[in-house]
Amino acid sequence: MAHVETAPQLYGIMAEFETPEQLIEAAERTRAAGYKKFDCYTPFPIHGLVEAMGVEEAKVPWTVFICGLIGAAALFGLQAYTSVIDYPLNVGGRDFLSWPYFIPITFEGMVLCAAFGAFIGMLAYNGLPAPYHPVFNVPQFARASTDRFFLCIEAKDPNFDRNRVYEFLQSLNPLSISEVEA
């Protein structure tokens, strides 16, 4: 079988900026231009960047709430089943379903399951752990954890056209523009 040379797959095109203000403006203009599949990389959290990117509401709080409810219901149900059906004991003349005594364990179960939901939900929704990401191939990206700000428009975006994206990113006046290979 003959060896066939293939061009590397393109993950996206990345622009490098010097200040957070430039990145916020670039994110706003990128969203206004109709691009939906883009991400920003910063060395620290930037107030207003989430709004500029138009990120939808986080799912983790709902996951935590639902996991907490499941944990509370499961442990209350376990205690009720054990006390009423499986092993009923008459202790001090109290009812078998003496729910006030179930509150501490129910609360602890709620907190435990909510914490697991927060941890696992955060990992799942953020696609972690991710030991490799295509943006790591860009040499300038090494400064993303110190003093540079990056915006990458992904090739998966329905409006992605290599030449138009390159021209658009040029209009944002970045320090540099790099192609990100997948």
Summary of the structure (lengths in Angstrom):
residues: 182
radius of gyration: 25.6
end to end distance: 25.3
largest distance: 86.0
contacts: 477
relative contact order: 0.28
helix: 51%
strand: 13%
